[in-house]
Amino acid sequence: MPPEPTNDPEPRPLRITQVTIERVVNLGNYENTRFAATAPVDAGDDPAAVADALRAFVETQLGLKPRPAPARPAVPPGADDDDDIPF
């Protein structure tokens, strides 16, 4: 006998609310280290982009990827103070 149909509403689409990236690195001599980072996924955010940013963060923290150079503030033309040096 077939199951009776139900009047359940359609399932809601999957909404990802947070992303966690975890990486385990072998240190040798039967040792390893584990590092994880979690970030929220706000409405309108692309979960894949959040995961990519977390992955880059985790790899940088573990030394698997070089750290990005710090941003330098832009100096507007004529704003340098080289004229103040007396020599």
Buried (B, 14 or more C-beta within 10 A) or exposed (E): EEEEEEEEEEEEEEEEEEBEBEBEBEEEEEEEEEBEBEBEBEEEEEBEEBBEBBBBBBBEEBEEEEEEEEEEEEEEEEEEEEEEEEE
